[in-house]
């Protein structure tokens, strides 16, 4: 058996990209975004780090306001923070810290309706952990948005 055939047959261990990265390309390629640098798709590690920063800050604010750790207060604060900051500046506090931003896939301005849809689905968590080859969760697909590395400074 040839080495190439052995690699293709055994490729299921590494996923579809290990068999033929040229077929799938890099995240964001089919949507017209660059592979690296400003304007490229933000890696999952940065997105997760931003989410952790946002969540921890909401926990601290909720504990300060209610003097209780937990309950629904941090969830309400989290939803409000994600919604308001993304509408106003295109990124939550954690996303700004890690220099990533939410943008519409087709360019232009981010609509408040898209942010409301995205925030509601992100708040439910499950749509955020199911994502496509471009790194867009179901919440981003429904809102027709994508999280990119920051293209300009504010």
ABEGO torsion letter per residue (X at the ends): XBAAAAAAAAAAAAEAAAABAAAAEBBGAAAGBBABEBGBBBBAAAAAAAAAAAAAAAAAAAAAAAGBBEEAAAAAAAAAAAAAAAAAAGBBAAAAAAGBBBBBAAEEBBBAAAAAAAAAAAAAGAAAABBBAAGBBAAAAAAGBBBBBBABBX
